[in-house]
Every structure is written in C-alpha cells, then in structure tokens.
C-alpha cells in the first residue's frame, strides 16, 4: 500500500502533520464552544434575573429523580464495585455503601445510595437492572429511585446519626470519633474510611 512505498522520514513527516491538523481541529472546536458559551451567557444577562432563575430551575428539574437507593443481603460491596456497577449505565456524581442492620441475626446486609448526573441516568439504570437479575458481588439487590424529599435528605448527613441519649440517661464519656470499617462513603475526589 501507500505506507509501504513511503520512506521512514516521509511517514514521520506525514504523522507529524496529521497530529498538527488534529490539534488545530481540537483548538477550533474549543474556540467554538467558548464562543457559544459566551453567547449563551450574554443572552441570559440580557434576559435578566428571571431567565437565570428559570435556567437554574430547569437544571434542577433535569437532575430530579437522579438518586437510586439499593439494598441487599451479604457482605457489603466495596465502593469501587458500586461505582463500576452503576457507572455502566450513566455518569455518577456520588455514591455511598455501608453495612446495614441485617433482617435476621447472623446474616449480613448492606445498603447504599447512588446519585447520577441526570434523572435519565437513574431511570436507565433501573430499567436495565430490572430487566436482568440485579446483582452486586453476586448478591441480589433491590433498587428504587428516591423521591425529591428523600433525595434531599439522603445527602444531608454522610453518616447515620447515632441515637441521642435522653436527658434522663447519663451521657457516656466522650470517645475518640471513629468510622466503622464496613461503612465507606465516596465523593469524587475524597475517600473517607
């Protein structure tokens, strides 16, 4: 073919020119994107504060219903396993997984929450996982999309709040705060154990 007839210097020169053309095309696309974003920002400013509020409300509506709650029996999966399982459907914002109170003594259980970037991602996940057997680490799970109220409260406290002692009970001495090993919360860029 053509490459067989080319000498090594010719081939290197052609490869170099292809890279330059690709870089120029990428820079042009980035420039067009910046110009479009500037135009959109100018339109929003011209329309006033009500347009900005409407745009923010639209963004919130697009992400409404984007949180999926799951629970299952067996040992708690790792945070990485949860991410891999759910990110197969759509990009994630954040997720949690922890050991849960088992329904019967001697059993292990887990639960967690996954927030997709859009509600569409959550619906796609539910649809696909309900069509097939829903498994994490070879253990069956139950899934559901959280309501707006549940979704808001799901991320308020990253860890379950311990029961508060009543005023009649004496308070135990303060302990050094620790996080149970079986509870892992992941927020992109931050892993807490």
N, C-alpha and C positions, 0 to 999 in steps of 0.2 A: 503494500500500500504506500500511501504518501509518506508515512513516518519512516518506512524502510529506505526510501530514497533520500531522506534528509540526513545531513551530517549532524553530528552532536552539537556543534555551535549553532547551526540553524534551528535545531529542535529547542535548545535552551533559549534562544532569542524569541522564538515563537511562544514558548511557555511564559516567558517574562512579559511579552506584550499582551498575552491573554490575561495575566494577573493584573496588569495595569488597567486594561479595559474593564475587568470585573470590579476593581476598586473604584474606578470612575463611575461606573453604573451605580454602585452602592452609595457613593457620596451624593450622586444626583437624587437617588430615592430619599436619602436622609434630608437633603435640602428641600425637596418637595413636601415631605412630611412636616418639617419645621414651618414652612410657609403655610401649609394648610392649617396647622395648629394655631399659628398667629392669626390667620383669618377668622378661625372659629372664636378665638379669644376676643378679637375686635368686635365680632358680631354680638357676643354676649355682653360686652361692655356697652355697646350701642343700645341694646335692648333693655338695659337697666337691671336692677337687683332682682326683679321678679323672674327674669329669664334664668339668672344664676340659681335661684331657689328652685325653679322648675327643673333645671338640669340636674341639680343635686337630688331632688325627689325622684327623678327618673332613674338615676344611678342606684339609689336605694331600692327602688322597686325592682330593678333588674337583679339585684343581689338577694332580694327577699326569697325566703324558702331555700336558701343555699346551704343550710346546715342539716346534716344527716346524723341521727343518733343510732348507735348499734350496740348490741349486747349479745353475749354468748356464754357457753359453758366451756370449761377447760382452762388451761393456763393462759394468762394474758399475752397477746402477741407483742412483739417489740414495736416501738414507734416507727422504725424503718419499714417493717412488714405492713403496718397500717397504711403508711404513705404509699408504698408500692401498690398495694391492693386497690386503694381508692383513686390514686392518680392515673390509673389505667383508663379512667373514664373522662376526667377533666382536671384542669389545674386546681390545686388546693391552695387555700390561704393559710389554714392552720388546722391542727388536729390534736386530739388527746386520746390516751388509752390508759386504763388503770384496772387493777384487780377490784372486783366488786363483791358485795356480800352474796355468798352462794345461797341458792334456794334451799339446799339441804346440807347438813353437816357432812364434812368430808369431801365435798365437791369443790371444784374451783370454778370461778366465774370471772367475767370481765365485761366492761362497758367502755364506751368512748363516744367521741363526737368528732365529726369531720366537717369543716367548712370549705365549700367550693367557692371559686371566684364568682360564679353566677348560679342562679337558681336552675338554669338549664342543665348545668353540670350535675347538680344533685338529682334532678329528675331523670337524667340519662343513667346515672349510677343505679338508682332504684329500679328503673325499668329493666336494665340488663341483669342486675343481680337477682331480681325476682323471676326472670325467665330461666335462670340457671340455679343450681344449688348454691346458696350463699355460704361461702366458707372463708375463714381466715385461719391460717395454720391448721388446715384440715378439720376445723371445728365449725359447726353450723352457727350462723348468726342471724339475728332479727334486725331489720332496718326500718327506719321511718324518717320522714322529713319533719323537722320541728316547725311548730307554728311560730309566728313573729314574736310572740311573748316569750316562748320557750327559747327561741334563738337568742334573744337579747340577754336573757338570764344565764344561758349556757356559758357565756364567755366572761361574765362579771367577775367570778372568782375562779382562778385556775385550779384551786384545790378544794376539796369538800370542807365545809366549815364544821369543826368539831362541835358537839353538843355543848351548849353553855350551861355551866352548873347553876342551879337555882340559888337564890340568896340564902336559903336555909342551910345549904350544904357548905361545909368549909372548902375553900379553894386549896388545891394541892400546890406545893411549892413550884415556882416557875421552872420549867425544864428547858434544856437546850433544844431549840427547834430542829426537827429532822423531818425528812420526807421519806415515807416508806419506799423501799426498793422497788416494790411492784407497781408503783404509780409513776408514770412518765408522762410529761406534758411537753409537746413540741410546738414551738412557734418558730417559723422560719428565721434562722439566724441565731436561735437561742435554744439550747437543750438543757433542761433542768432535770436533775435526778433526785 
